[in-house]
């Protein structure tokens, strides 16, 4: 008892002299006790030590009858195929997976099918069938010509049996944007970005008087284009006209925008209103290569050196030939070594001659406009192969057709067209800028 009293007195004296140290010591002691208590808390039994009991019971299995799931839901299958050469209703339906003798018998006797399986191939046909592959509906669309309309044929199996409807509808125009960089040639650049060949041809046409696409192109040249596609029920049927374009060649920019005044023939102009249309086109063919230029050469048949007073364009037989300027046909027929020949008189005592044609499509005295098709490439007369021979004369004296086209005057815009043109040019400028942004983004 005296010992405990003495310890109490000593503790009291220690607490009075060093209160903070005593409090800190008690805190550490309590903390250590708490940790120790946590560390020795009992855990649940280990699952691996628990006993395992396996229970096996027989479960009866009764197969389901088809009726237990209820009636099967009908469904429709959609398939599309393009009409091929020598296709018949039977061969087309087979590729489309249609197994319907009644539908085949109807299509074989349907007059509309004669147009579907006509000379033109590539017409897209879409069918709808049920789960038994029986035909419910067939629809096809195609272009009857170069117009801005299309033909839609629909064959349906309704309550009254089979029925065919044929209707004409307007194509819906939409604008497409594109841009590219020249690495080797124009067509290589357009192929790289998936641009249709018809658009590439138009680019060469539009800028052909300013850029020699055979010799003037440089690696790194750039182009941007806004062009039209014509659609039928959401399907692109064909590519339309180039609406605006820009071409940077060797650091120089060339631009063009299409404008068609009300009731007038359209043409390409610069954004300043200066016409891009000149009195003479740079080529009588859509786009080809010059196989023999103007000047002295060795004649391919005689083997002698002789002045070549025209330009030869290599092209397959049957390629359409067009007049490079407005005029009147002064001759259309056979002319010795020229073979089938057309000669056209133009203003200012100028004339053009088109030789070795396989076909003549105009008659003497007929008026023709620039770009109008007048015949087809051939190999008649003194010719070693299919090509077009073009000559240009001024007052009866031969001139280089390429130089004449390059130096020909532009057709001016009439003053009353200016307001309408400015509105079109503003819209096309915005779209062309967007096309340029697309081209820059793809390049980066």
BALOVEX-623890 format. One line per 8 residues: number of its first residue (from 1); their letters; for each residue x negated, y, z of N, C-alpha, C. Coordinates in steps of 0.05 Angstrom, whole numbers, plus 5000, padded with zeros to 4 digits. Each point is the difference from the previous one (the first is absolute). Layout:
<nodes>
NUM> a> X Y Z X Y Z X Y Z | ...
</nodes>
This chain:
<nodes>
1> xxxxxxxx> 4984 4976 5000 5016 5024 5000 4983 5025 5000 | 4980 5003 5018 4982 5023 4999 4986 5002 4973 | 4994 4976 4988 4986 5000 4973 5018 5013 4979 | 5026 4992 4999 5018 5012 4980 5004 5029 5005 | 5001 5009 5025 5003 5028 5006 4976 5016 4991 | 4977 4988 5003 4975 5014 4991 5000 5003 4970 | 5009 4979 4986 5000 5001 4970 5020 5021 4991 | 5022 5002 5013 5020 5020 4992 4989 5028 5004
9> xxxxxxxx> 4986 5004 5023 4989 5027 5004 4979 5006 4979 | 4984 4980 4993 4979 5005 4979 5012 5006 4973 | 5022 4986 4994 5013 5006 4974 5012 5027 5000 | 5012 5008 5022 5011 5027 5001 4979 5021 4996 | 4977 4996 5014 4978 5020 4997 4990 5001 4971 | 4998 4976 4988 4991 4999 4971 5020 5014 4982 | 5026 4996 5004 5020 5012 4983 5000 5030 5003 | 4996 5009 5025 4999 5029 5004 4976 5014 4988
17> xxxxxxxx> 4977 4986 5001 4975 5011 4989 5000 4999 4968 | 5009 4976 4990 4998 4996 4970 5027 4991 4989 | 5020 5017 5000 5026 4991 4990 5001 4992 4971 | 4986 5014 4982 5001 4994 4971 4987 4973 4994 | 4976 4995 5013 4986 4975 4995 5017 4976 5009 | 5013 5003 5022 5016 4978 5011 5024 4994 4982 | 5013 5022 4990 5023 4996 4982 4992 4987 4974 | 4976 5008 4989 4991 4988 4975 4993 4970 5004
25> xxxxxxxx> 4989 4994 5023 4993 4972 5005 5025 4983 5003 | 5021 5010 5013 5025 4986 5002 5013 4995 4972 | 4997 5021 4983 5011 4997 4973 4987 4978 4984 | 4974 4999 5002 4985 4979 4985 5008 4973 5011 | 5002 4998 5026 5007 4974 5012 5027 4991 4991 | 5020 5018 5000 5027 4993 4992 5001 4992 4970 | 4984 5015 4983 5000 4994 4972 4988 4973 4995 | 4979 4993 5013 4988 4974 4997 5018 4978 5009
33> xxxxxxxx> 5015 5005 5021 5019 4980 5009 5022 4996 4980 | 5009 5022 4987 5021 4998 4980 4991 4984 4976 | 4976 5005 4991 4990 4985 4977 4997 4971 5007 | 4991 4994 5023 4996 4973 5008 5027 4986 5002 | 5020 5014 5010 5027 4988 5002 5010 4994 4972 | 4996 5017 4980 5009 4996 4973 4985 4976 4988 | 4975 4998 5005 4984 4979 4988 5007 4972 5010 | 5011 4998 5023 5006 4973 5011 5030 4994 4999
41> xxxxxxxx> 5015 5017 4985 5029 4995 4998 5004 4973 4986 | 5018 4983 5009 5004 4974 4988 5011 5002 4972 | 4992 4983 4981 5009 4999 4972 5020 4978 4997 | 5017 5001 4977 5019 4979 4994 4985 4975 4992 | 5012 4976 5001 4986 4975 4993 4992 5001 4970 | 4978 4988 4994 4990 4998 4972 5019 4983 4984 | 5009 5010 4977 5019 4985 4983 4988 4973 4991 | 4974 4999 4997 4987 4975 4991 5002 4978 5021
49> xxxxxxxx> 5004 5008 5026 5002 4980 5021 5029 4990 5004 | 5019 5013 4988 5028 4992 5004 5006 4974 4985 | 5017 4983 5010 5007 4975 4986 5016 5005 4975 | 4996 4984 4979 5014 5002 4974 5018 4976 4996 | 5025 5006 4992 5019 4979 4995 5011 5002 4972 | 4999 4979 4984 5010 4999 4972 5027 4988 5000 | 5019 5014 4988 5028 4990 4998 5006 4996 4971 | 5009 4977 4991 5007 4994 4973 5029 4991 4999
57> xxxxxxxx> 5016 5014 4984 5028 4993 4997 5007 4997 4971 | 5017 4982 4993 5009 4996 4972 5022 5020 4994 | 4997 5014 4977 5019 5021 4992 5014 4989 4975 | 5025 4997 5000 5014 4991 4976 5000 5020 4978 | 4996 4992 4974 4999 5018 4977 5022 4992 4981 | 5016 5020 4993 5022 4995 4981 4995 5018 4976 | 4995 4990 4975 4996 5016 4976 5023 5018 4995 | 4993 5025 4991 5021 5020 4994 5012 4994 4972
65> xxxxxxxx> 5025 5003 4998 5013 4997 4974 4999 5027 4985 | 5000 5000 4973 4999 5025 4986 5022 5020 5008 | 5023 4989 5008 5022 5018 5007 4995 5013 5027 | 4982 4989 5016 4995 5012 5027 4988 5028 4998 | 4985 5006 4979 4988 5026 4996 5018 5020 4986 | 5023 4991 4991 5018 5018 4986 4993 5001 4970 | 5017 5013 4985 4995 5002 4971 4975 5015 4993 | 4985 4992 4979 4976 5013 4991 5007 5027 4988
73> xxxxxxxx> 4984 5021 5007 5005 5026 4989 4989 5002 4972 | 5016 5011 4981 4991 5003 4973 4978 5021 4998 | 4983 4998 4980 4979 5020 4996 4996 5004 4970 | 4988 5022 4993 4995 5008 4972 4971 5002 4995 | 4991 4988 4978 4972 5001 4991 4997 5021 4977 | 4979 5015 5001 4994 5020 4979 4974 4993 4987 | 5000 5000 4974 4975 4995 4985 5000 5018 4975 | 4975 5006 4991 4997 5017 4976 4979 4988 4982
81> xxxxxxxx> 5004 5003 4974 4981 4990 4980 5001 5019 4976 | 4978 5001 4985 5000 5016 4975 5005 4981 4977 | 5015 5010 4980 5006 4984 4976 4974 4997 4984 | 4994 4975 4993 4976 4994 4984 5008 4995 4971 | 4979 5001 4983 5004 4994 4972 5011 4971 4997 | 5019 4997 4983 5013 4974 4994 5016 4989 5024 | 5007 5017 5018 5017 4992 5023 5028 4994 4990 | 5014 4983 5013 5028 4994 4996 5014 5002 5027
89> xxxxxxxx> 5027 5001 5000 5014 5000 5026 4992 4977 5018 | 4996 4976 4988 4993 4977 5016 4972 5003 5012 | 4980 5008 4985 4973 5002 5010 4998 5022 5021 | 5015 5022 4996 5000 5022 5019 5012 4991 5027 | 5024 4987 4998 5013 4992 5025 4983 4979 5015 | 4986 4983 4985 4983 4980 5013 4978 5014 5017 | 4987 5020 4988 4979 5015 5015 5012 5015 5024 | 5025 5008 4998 5013 5014 5022 5011 4982 5021
97> xxxxxxxx> 4998 4973 4995 5010 4981 5020 5030 4997 5000 | 5013 5007 4978 5029 4998 4998 5008 4972 4990 | 5017 4986 5014 5010 4974 4992 5030 5001 4998 | 5009 5010 4977 5029 5005 4997 5008 4996 4971 | 5009 4976 4992 5008 4994 4972 5022 5019 4990 | 5019 5008 5017 5021 5018 4991 4989 5027 4993 | 4982 5010 5016 4987 5026 4995 4984 4999 4974 | 4985 4978 4996 4984 4997 4976 5018 5000 4975
105> xxxxxxxx> 5022 4986 5001 5018 4998 4977 5011 5028 4994 | 5006 5016 5021 5011 5026 4995 4979 5019 4988 | 4976 4999 5010 4978 5018 4990 4993 4993 4971 | 5002 4975 4993 4993 4992 4972 5020 5012 4980 | 5024 5005 5009 5021 5011 4982 5005 5029 5004 | 4985 5013 5018 5005 5028 5006 4985 5018 4980 | 5015 5017 4985 4987 5017 4980 4978 5018 5011 | 5004 5009 5025 4980 5018 5013 4973 4987 5003
113> xxxxxxxx> 4999 4973 5001 4975 4986 5003 4982 5002 4975 | 5012 5006 4977 4984 5003 4976 4982 5024 5003 | 5010 5022 5012 4983 5023 5005 4979 4995 5021 | 5008 4984 5021 4981 4994 5021 4976 4984 4990 | 5006 4980 4982 4979 4983 4989 4991 5010 4972 | 5001 5026 4996 4992 5011 4974 4970 5000 4997 | 4991 5017 4981 4972 5001 4993 4983 5009 5023 | 5010 5019 5016 4983 5011 5021 4999 4981 5024
121> xxxxxxxx> 4976 4996 5010 4996 4983 5024 4995 5018 5024 | 4998 4987 5023 4994 5016 5024 5024 5011 5014 | 5025 4995 4991 5023 5010 5013 5004 4985 5027 | 5004 5015 5021 5002 4989 5027 5029 4990 5004 | 5002 4975 5009 5026 4988 5006 5001 4992 5029 | 5021 5008 5015 5003 4992 5028 5025 4984 5003 | 4999 4978 5015 5023 4983 5005 5005 4997 5030 | 5025 4995 5006 5009 4994 5027 5013 4972 4999
129> xxxxxxxx> 4991 4982 5017 5011 4973 5001 5008 4993 5028 | 5018 4980 5003 5007 4990 5026 4981 4979 5009 | 5006 4987 5023 4981 4981 5011 5000 4974 4984 | 5019 4997 4981 5000 4977 4982 4987 5007 4973 | 4988 5024 4998 4986 5010 4976 5019 5005 4977 | 5025 5005 5006 5019 5008 4980 5000 5030 4996 | 5003 5008 4975 4997 5029 4993 5024 5015 5010 | 4995 5021 5015 5021 5019 5009 5000 5025 4983
137> xxxxxxxx> 4975 5010 4994 4998 5026 4986 4974 5001 4985 | 5000 5011 4976 4976 5004 4984 5000 5029 4990 | 4977 5013 5003 4999 5028 4990 4973 5004 4986 | 5002 5015 4978 4975 5006 4985 5002 5029 4991 | 4976 5013 4998 4999 5028 4991 4977 5002 4979 | 5005 5016 4980 4979 5004 4980 5005 5027 4985 | 4979 5009 4987 5002 5024 4984 5007 4994 4972 | 5022 5012 4990 5007 4995 4972 4981 5013 4980
145> xxxxxxxx> 4986 5020 5008 4982 5014 4982 4982 5019 5017 | 4994 5023 4989 4984 5019 5014 5017 5022 5013 | 5026 4996 5002 5017 5020 5012 4997 5000 5030 | 5014 5018 5013 4998 5003 5029 5024 4985 5013 | 5008 4978 4989 5022 4984 5011 4992 4971 4999 | 5014 4983 5014 4995 4971 4999 5026 4985 4999 | 4997 4975 4993 5023 4981 4998 5000 4982 5024 | 5023 4998 5014 5003 4982 5022 5021 4978 4994
153> xxxxxxxx> 4992 4975 5001 5018 4978 4995 5004 4985 5027 | 5025 4995 5007 5006 4986 5025 5019 4977 4994 | 4993 4976 5008 5017 4976 4997 5007 4990 5028 | 5026 4998 5005 5009 4992 5027 5021 4977 4998 | 5001 4984 5021 5020 4979 5002 5020 5009 5021 | 5023 5010 4991 5020 5010 5018 5024 4982 5002 | 5021 5012 5012 5025 4984 5003 5013 4992 4974 | 4995 5016 4979 5011 4994 4974 4980 4986 4982
161> xxxxxxxx> 4979 4990 5011 4980 4986 4984 4977 5018 4993 | 4985 4992 4980 4976 5015 4992 5008 5026 4986 | 4984 5021 5004 5006 5026 4988 4973 5014 4995 | 4998 5013 4977 4976 5015 4992 5007 5029 4996 | 4984 5018 5011 5003 5029 4996 4974 5011 4989 | 5002 5017 4980 4977 5013 4987 5005 5030 5002 | 4981 5014 5011 5003 5029 5004 4973 5014 4995 | 5002 5025 4992 4977 5017 4996 4999 5020 5023
169> xxxxxxxx> 4976 5005 5011 4997 5018 5022 4975 5017 4996 | 5000 5023 5012 4977 5018 4997 4977 4991 5018 | 4976 5002 4989 4976 4995 5015 4995 5023 5020 | 4991 4994 5023 4995 5020 5020 4970 5008 5000 | 4994 5025 4994 4971 5008 5000 4990 5006 5028 | 4976 4992 5005 4986 5007 5025 4971 5008 4993 | 4988 5016 5017 4972 5009 4995 4981 4983 5016 | 4978 4994 4987 4978 4985 5013 4975 5016 5000
177> xxxxxxxx> 4983 4998 5021 4975 5015 5002 4977 4981 4999 | 4978 5008 4987 4977 4984 4998 4975 5017 4995 | 4977 4989 5006 4975 5014 4995 4977 4980 4999 | 4979 5006 4985 4978 4982 4998 4974 5014 4993 | 4978 4984 5000 4973 5010 4995 4989 4984 4977 | 4987 5013 4981 4987 4987 4978 4974 4987 5008 | 4997 4974 4996 4975 4986 5005 4987 4992 4973 | 5016 4992 4981 4989 4992 4974 5018 5010 4978
185> xxxxxxxx> 5026 4995 5001 5018 5009 4979 5027 5007 5012 | 5017 5013 4984 5026 5008 5009 5017 4976 5008 | 5001 4980 4982 5017 4977 5005 4990 4983 5024 | 4973 4999 5004 4990 4986 5023 5009 5014 5026 | 5000 5027 5000 5009 5015 5023 5029 4997 5005 | 5017 5000 4980 5029 4997 5003 5006 4971 5009 | 4986 4981 4989 5004 4972 5009 4994 4997 5029 | 4979 5014 5010 4991 4997 5027 5021 5009 5020
193> xxxxxxxx> 5018 5019 4992 5020 5010 5018 5028 4990 4993 | 5001 4981 4980 5026 4989 4993 5017 5018 4984 | 4989 5019 4986 5016 5019 4984 5007 4987 4973 | 5025 5001 4992 5009 4987 4974 4983 5011 4977 | 4996 4982 4980 4984 5008 4976 5014 5023 4985 | 5027 5000 5000 5014 5021 4986 4994 5028 5012 | 4995 5001 5026 4993 5025 5012 4971 5008 4992 | 4982 4981 5000 4973 5005 4992 4999 5010 4971
201> xxxxxxxx> 5016 4989 4983 5002 5008 4972 5009 5029 4998 | 5020 5007 5016 5010 5027 5000 4980 5020 5010 | 4984 4992 5021 4978 5018 5009 4981 5006 4978 | 4992 4979 4985 4982 5003 4977 5012 5018 4979 | 5026 4998 4997 5014 5017 4980 5000 5029 5009 | 5008 5004 5025 5003 5028 5010 4974 5015 4999 | 4978 4987 5008 4974 5014 5002 4982 4993 4977 | 5010 4986 4980 4982 4991 4978 4989 5023 4983
209> xxxxxxxx> 5014 5022 4999 4989 5023 4985 4978 5015 5015 | 4998 4996 5026 4980 5014 5016 4977 4981 5008 | 5006 4974 5003 4981 4981 5010 4997 4977 4980 | 4976 4995 4992 4994 4976 4983 4997 4976 5018 | 5020 4983 5003 5000 4978 5019 4980 4978 4992 | 4988 5003 4976 4980 4980 4992 4972 5009 5009 | 4996 5027 5001 4972 5009 5004 4998 5020 5024 | 5022 5014 5008 4997 5021 5019 5004 4992 5029
217> xxxxxxxx> 5010 4976 5005 5005 4991 5028 4974 4998 5015 | 5001 5008 5026 4977 4998 5018 5008 4984 5025 | 4982 4985 5011 5006 4986 5025 5005 5020 5022 | 5022 4996 5014 5008 5019 5020 5022 5019 4991 | 5006 5001 4974 5023 5015 4991 5025 4990 5014 | 5019 5019 5006 5024 4993 5015 5025 5008 4985 | 5022 4985 5005 5026 5008 4989 5022 4995 5020 | 5020 5016 4998 5025 4997 5016 5023 5001 4981
225> xxxxxxxx> 5021 4985 5006 5023 4999 4981 5026 4996 5015 | 5020 5013 4991 5028 4995 5009 5015 4990 4975 | 5011 4976 5003 5014 4988 4977 5027 4989 5008 | 5016 4994 4981 5028 4993 5004 5003 4969 4996 | 5015 4988 5018 5009 4972 4995 5030 5000 4997 | 5011 4982 4984 5029 4998 4995 5009 4974 5012 | 5019 5002 5019 5008 4977 5016 5029 4992 4995 | 5005 4974 5001 5027 4989 4998 5007 4984 5025
233> xxxxxxxx> 5019 5010 5016 5007 4987 5025 4976 4996 5018 | 4982 5019 5001 4976 4998 5017 4977 4986 4987 | 5003 4988 4977 4979 4986 4986 4987 5018 4979 | 4974 5002 5000 4986 5017 4980 5002 4985 4973 | 5013 5014 4981 5003 4988 4973 4978 5008 4981 | 4991 5025 5002 4978 5008 4983 4989 5026 5011 | 4977 5007 4990 4986 5025 5008 5009 5022 4981 | 5005 5023 5010 5009 5022 4984 4977 5019 4993
241> xxxxxxxx> 5006 5025 5000 4981 5021 4991 4982 5009 5023 | 4976 5009 4993 4983 5014 5019 5012 5028 5004 | 5006 5007 5025 5012 5025 5006 4980 5022 5004 | 4978 4993 5012 4978 5020 5004 4974 4984 5004 | 4978 5012 4994 4974 4986 5003 4977 5021 5002 | 4979 4991 5013 4976 5015 5003 4976 4982 4994 | 4981 5010 4986 4976 4984 4993 4975 5018 5004 | 4982 4991 5017 4975 5015 5004 4978 4985 4985
249> xxxxxxxx> 4990 5012 4979 4980 4988 4983 4975 5017 5000 | 4978 4988 5011 4974 5014 5001 5003 5027 5014 | 5016 5001 5021 5003 5024 5016 5021 5019 4991 | 5012 4995 4976 5020 5018 4989 5027 4988 5003 | 5020 5016 5009 5026 4990 5006 5019 5006 4977 | 5015 4979 4992 5021 5003 4979 5026 4991 5013 | 5022 5016 4995 5025 4994 5013 5023 5002 4979 | 5021 4985 5005 5023 5001 4981 5025 4993 5016
257> xxxxxxxx> 5022 5013 4991 5027 4994 5012 5020 4999 4977 | 5018 4980 5002 5020 4996 4979 5024 5019 5005 | 5008 5014 4979 5023 5017 5001 5017 4997 4975 | 5026 4995 5005 5019 4997 4978 5022 5020 5002 | 4999 5022 4984 5020 5021 5002 5028 4988 4992 | 5021 5011 5010 5027 4990 4994 5005 5000 4970 | 5007 4977 4989 5006 4998 4971 4976 5001 4982 | 4975 4999 5011 4976 5003 4984 4982 4975 5005
265> xxxxxxxx> 4981 4998 4982 4980 4978 5003 4980 5007 5021 | 4994 4981 5018 4982 5004 5022 4971 4999 4991 | 4982 5010 5017 4971 5000 4994 4985 5004 5026 | 4974 4996 4999 4983 5004 5023 4988 5028 5000 | 4999 5013 5024 4989 5026 5003 4981 5000 5023 | 4982 5020 5000 4985 5005 5024 5017 5013 5021 | 4991 5000 5025 5017 5013 5021 5002 5030 4996 | 4983 5011 4983 5003 5029 4994 5019 5005 4977
273> xxxxxxxx> 5012 4978 4989 5019 5004 4978 4988 4997 4973 | 4973 4996 4998 4987 4996 4974 5006 4972 4991 | 5009 4997 4975 5008 4974 4990 4976 4982 4996 | 5003 4975 5008 4979 4980 4995 5004 4986 4973 | 5024 5005 4988 5006 4989 4974 4987 5016 4978 | 4984 4986 4983 4987 5014 4978 5012 4992 4974 | 4993 5014 4979 5012 4995 4974 4994 4972 4990 | 4978 4988 5009 4993 4973 4991 4991 4983 5023
281> xxxxxxxx> 5010 4975 5001 4991 4981 5020 4972 4991 4995 | 4987 4990 5021 4972 4991 4997 4998 4973 4987 | 5022 4985 4999 4999 4973 4989 5027 4992 4989 | 5001 4985 4977 5026 4991 4990 5009 4974 5013 | 4984 4989 5018 5008 4976 5016 5001 5008 5029 | 5016 4984 5015 5004 5006 5028 4974 5003 5015 | 4983 4979 4998 4973 5002 5012 4984 4977 4989 | 4977 5007 4988 4984 4979 4987 4971 5011 4999
289> xxxxxxxx> 4983 4985 4986 4973 5009 4997 4994 5006 4971 | 4982 5020 4996 4992 5007 4973 4979 4979 4991 | 5005 4986 4978 4981 4980 4991 4981 5011 4979 | 5008 5022 4988 4982 5013 4980 5007 5029 4999 | 4980 5017 5006 5005 5029 5001 4997 5013 4973 | 5003 5027 5000 4999 5016 4976 4970 5005 4993 | 4993 4998 4974 4973 5005 4992 4988 4978 4983 | 4974 5000 4995 4987 4980 4984 4998 4973 5014
297> xxxxxxxx> 5003 4978 4985 4999 4974 5012 4994 4980 4977 | 4994 4975 5007 4998 4978 4981 5027 4988 4997 | 5010 4999 4975 5027 4990 4996 5001 4970 5006 | 5019 4990 5016 5000 4972 5009 5005 4981 4977 | 5011 5008 4977 5005 4982 4978 4979 5003 4978 | 4994 5024 4992 4980 5004 4979 4971 4998 5010 | 4996 5006 5026 4974 4999 5012 4983 5024 4993 | 5012 5020 4986 4985 5024 4993 5006 5023 5018
305> xxxxxxxx> 4981 5018 5003 5004 5023 5017 5020 5019 4986 | 5020 5008 5014 5021 5017 4988 5013 5017 5022 | 5008 5024 4992 5014 5018 5019 5026 4988 5009 | 5004 4998 5026 5026 4991 5010 5016 5024 5007 | 5020 5006 4983 5015 5025 5002 5025 4998 5018 | 4998 4984 5021 5022 4996 5019 4990 4987 5025 | 5019 4991 5016 4994 4986 5025 5015 4973 5000 | 4987 4979 5008 5012 4974 5001 5006 4993 5030
313> xxxxxxxx> 5024 4990 5004 5008 4992 5027 5006 4970 5000 | 4984 4985 5016 5004 4971 5002 5025 4994 5017 | 5017 4983 4990 5025 4993 5014 5012 4975 4988 | 5015 4985 5015 5012 4975 4990 5021 5007 4978 | 5003 4982 4981 5020 5004 4980 5028 5002 5012 | 5015 5020 4991 5027 5005 5011 5001 5022 5020 | 4977 5010 5009 5000 5022 5020 5013 5025 4987 | 5020 5012 5014 5014 5023 4989 4981 5023 4994
321> xxxxxxxx> 5005 5013 4978 4985 5024 4992 5018 5024 5000 | 4991 5023 5010 5016 5024 5002 4986 5023 4985 | 5016 5019 4992 4989 5023 4987 4988 5019 5022 | 4978 5012 4994 4987 5017 5020 5010 5028 5000 | 5018 5007 4981 5011 5027 4999 5026 5001 4985 | 5015 5022 5004 5025 5003 4985 4994 5004 4970 | 5018 4990 4983 4996 5003 4972 5021 4986 4983 | 4993 4997 4974 5018 4987 4981 4984 4978 4986
329> xxxxxxxx> 5012 4976 4997 4986 4978 4986 4998 5007 4970 | 4975 5003 4991 4996 5006 4971 4995 4975 4984 | 4992 4978 5013 4995 4975 4986 5004 4977 5020 | 5013 4978 4990 5004 4976 5015 5001 4976 4981 | 4978 4985 4999 4999 4977 4982 4972 4989 4999 | 4995 4985 4978 4974 4987 4995 4981 5019 4986 | 4975 5002 5009 4980 5017 4987 4973 4986 5000 | 4996 4984 4979 4974 4987 4994 4987 4988 5025
337> xxxxxxxx> 4975 5008 5005 4985 4988 5022 5011 5008 5027 | 5016 5020 5002 5013 5008 5025 5022 4980 5009 | 5010 4985 4980 5022 4982 5007 5025 5016 5005 | 5017 4991 5018 5024 5015 5008 4992 5026 5013 | 5009 5022 4989 4990 5026 5008 5023 5020 5005 | 4997 5017 5019 5019 5022 5005 4984 5026 5001 | 5010 5020 4986 4987 5027 5001 5021 5020 5008 | 4992 5017 5019 5019 5020 5011 4988 5028 4996
345> xxxxxxxx> 5017 5018 4991 4992 5028 4996 5008 5016 5025 | 4981 5017 5010 5005 5017 5023 4997 5029 4992 | 5007 5018 5019 4998 5028 4994 4971 5009 4996 | 4996 5021 4985 4974 5011 4995 4983 4984 4981 | 5014 4987 4980 4985 4984 4980 4984 4978 5013 | 5011 4988 5020 4986 4978 5014 5015 4974 4994 | 4986 4978 5000 5012 4974 4995 4985 4978 5015 | 5015 4978 5006 4988 4977 5012 5007 4975 4984
353> xxxxxxxx> 4982 4980 5000 5004 4975 4985 4996 4977 5019 | 5017 4980 4998 4999 4976 5017 5000 4976 4982 | 4978 4984 5001 4996 4978 4980 4997 4973 5013 | 5002 4979 4982 4997 4972 5007 5023 4990 5018 | 5024 5012 4997 5022 4994 5017 5012 4972 4993 | 5010 4986 5019 5015 4975 4995 5029 5006 4993 | 5010 5023 5009 5028 5007 4995 5002 5030 4999 | 5018 5009 4982 5006 5029 4997 5028 5004 5011
361> xxxxxxxx> 5003 5019 5019 5025 5005 5012 5014 5026 4993 | 4989 5015 4980 5012 5025 4992 5002 5000 4969 | 5014 5020 4990 5003 5003 4971 4990 5027 4991 | 4994 5003 4975 4990 5025 4989 5022 5022 5003 | 4992 5023 5009 5018 5023 5004 5012 5001 5028 | 4994 4980 5017 5012 5000 5027 4984 5018 5018 | 5015 5016 5017 4987 5016 5020 4993 4983 5025 | 4977 5005 5011 4991 4985 5023 4989 5020 5021
369> xxxxxxxx> 5003 4992 5025 4990 5016 5023 4976 4987 5012 | 4984 5017 5013 4975 4990 5013 5007 4977 5019 | 4985 4978 4998 5004 4977 5017 5020 4980 4989 | 5014 5006 4978 5020 4982 4989 4986 4976 4987 | 5010 4976 5004 4988 4976 4988 5007 4999 4971 | 4980 4995 4983 5004 5000 4971 4993 4974 4987 | 4986 4982 5014 4992 4974 4988 4986 4983 5021 | 4985 4980 4990 4986 4982 5018 4972 4993 4988
377> xxxxxxxx> 4981 4996 5018 4973 4993 4993 4999 4974 4984 | 4983 4999 4980 4997 4976 4984 4972 4997 4989 | 4998 4985 4978 4974 4995 4988 5003 4998 4969 | 5018 5017 4989 5005 5000 4972 4979 5016 4985 | 4997 4994 4974 4980 5014 4984 4972 4990 5005 | 4980 5017 4997 4972 4992 5005 4995 5003 5030 | 5004 4978 5014 4997 5000 5029 4989 4974 5010 | 4982 5001 5019 4987 4976 5011 5015 4989 5024
385> xxxxxxxx> 5020 5015 5010 5016 4991 5023 5020 5021 5008 | 5018 4994 5018 5021 5019 5008 4989 5025 5012 | 5007 5023 4989 4992 5025 5011 5016 5022 4986 | 4999 5024 5011 5013 5023 4987 4979 5019 4991 | 5002 5009 4975 4982 5020 4989 5016 5027 4999 | 4989 5021 5013 5013 5026 5000 4982 5021 4987 | 5012 5016 4983 4986 5022 4987 5015 5026 5006 | 4985 5022 5000 5011 5027 5004 4988 5019 4979
393> xxxxxxxx> 5018 5015 4987 4991 5019 4979 5011 5027 5006 | 4983 5020 4995 5008 5028 5001 4995 5012 4972 | 5022 5007 4986 4998 5010 4973 4985 4980 4982 | 5005 4975 5005 4989 4979 4983 4972 4991 5008 | 4988 5013 5020 4973 4993 5008 5001 4984 5026 | 4985 4977 5000 5001 4982 5023 4987 5014 5025 | 5012 4995 5023 4990 5009 5026 5000 4977 5019 | 4984 5002 5022 4999 4980 5021 5026 5001 5016
401> xxxxxxxx> 5017 4980 4999 5026 5002 5014 4997 5005 5030 | 4979 4988 5013 4996 5004 5028 4993 5029 5007 | 4984 5013 4984 4993 5028 5005 5024 5018 4995 | 5016 4993 4979 5024 5016 4994 5019 4999 5024 | 5005 4976 5011 5018 4998 5022 4990 5015 5025 | 4974 4998 5004 4989 5013 5024 5002 5031 4998 | 4998 5011 4976 5000 5029 4996 5027 5011 4992 | 5020 4982 4998 5026 5010 4991 5013 5018 5021
409> xxxxxxxx> 5017 5018 4992 5012 5019 5018 5023 4987 5016 | 5004 5011 5025 5021 4991 5017 5027 5012 4991 | 5021 4986 5006 5027 5010 4995 5009 5017 5023 | 5006 5026 4996 5006 5018 5023 5028 4994 5012 | 5003 5008 5026 5025 4997 5013 5017 5025 4995 | 5026 4996 4995 5018 5023 4995 5006 5014 5027 | 5004 5026 4998 5003 5017 5024 5025 4992 5016 | 5021 4992 4987 5025 4994 5014 4998 4973 5016
417> xxxxxxxx> 4980 4985 4995 4996 4975 5015 4985 5004 5026 | 4988 5023 5004 4981 5004 5022 5013 4995 5028 | 5023 5010 5005 5012 4997 5027 5005 4970 5006 | 5012 4985 4981 5004 4972 5005 4974 4985 5003 | 4980 5008 4984 4974 4986 5002 4988 5005 5027 | 5001 5024 5011 4988 5006 5026 5011 4983 5022 | 5027 4995 4999 5012 4983 5020 4990 4972 4999 | 4998 4989 4975 4990 4973 4997 4971 4998 5008
425> xxxxxxxx> 4984 5020 4992 4972 5000 5006 4994 5001 5030 | 5017 5015 5015 4996 5001 5029 5004 4973 5013 | 5022 4986 4992 5005 4974 5010 4978 4980 4993 | 4991 5000 4975 4979 4982 4992 4973 5006 5012 | 4995 5025 5006 4975 5008 5014 5000 4987 5027 | 5022 5000 5015 5001 4988 5027 4996 4970 4998 | 5013 4987 4980 4997 4971 4997 4972 4993 4991 | 4988 5015 4983 4973 4994 4991 4980 5004 5022
433> xxxxxxxx> 5004 5020 5018 4983 5003 5023 5002 4975 5018 | 5025 4990 5003 5003 4976 5016 4986 4976 4987 | 5001 4998 4974 4986 4978 4986 4970 5003 5003 | 4990 5024 5001 4972 5004 5004 4992 4991 5029 | 5017 5005 5019 4995 4992 5027 4999 4969 5002 | 5018 4987 4985 5001 4971 4999 4974 4989 4989 | 4990 5013 4979 4975 4991 4987 4976 5004 5019 | 4999 5023 5014 4978 5005 5019 5001 4980 5023
441> xxxx> 5024 4994 5010 5002 4982 5023 4991 4972 4992 | 5008 4991 4976 4992 4974 4991 4970 4998 4995 | 4988 5022 4991 4971 5001 4995 4984 4998 5026 | 5012 5013 5021 4986 4999 5026 5004 4974 5014
</nodes>
